């Protein structure tokens, strides 16, 4: 997967490539999809959600520019795969999933794999995790139409936020937002994408 889909593209970070080799993606997909776990496309994980393609996971991880001292907030735990990749590079990860069965399953998978620096919460990602602010890095793995100001406020000065943004059936893009030490933010677009929408209430089961 890494040799064919990531090294030959624009992922330059040796740490990101190393972690993508280490984290077993097949453990985060349903059993009937495991034969496709290392192909470069998203896969359904139930409840209308997907696990992102490996290249996008690597790209967003590299854009975060993580350090072992960083405290990270992830919105959209999903399968838990992106969380595992982040936790290999950061100090502590707080991840929120609004679909309870997905969040519970991801927490079990991550615990089974031995990740003790990941904290999983079932809840509304638009609210962030106020008790743990500020965060050095924030990543969204579902797309809001507009970036929630609450999450920007929870980002530490000098911090970075990476997120897909845009309408469900329109043009989406991954944006990188850097917050200066003075609190001012600078935003740039880095990649066109298509993500599932970020919601503030779970769909009926």
Secondary structure, DSSP 8 states (H G I E B T S, - for coil): -IIIIITTTT---HHHHHHHHHS-GGGGS-GGGGGGTTSSS-EEEETTEEE--HHHHHHHHHHH---TT-EEEEE--TTSHHHHHHHHHSSEEEEEESSHHHHHHHHHHHHHTT--SEEEEES-GGG--GGG--EEEEEESSBBSS--HHHHHTEEEEEEEEEEES-TTS-EEEEEEEE-TTS-EEEEEEEEE---B--SS----
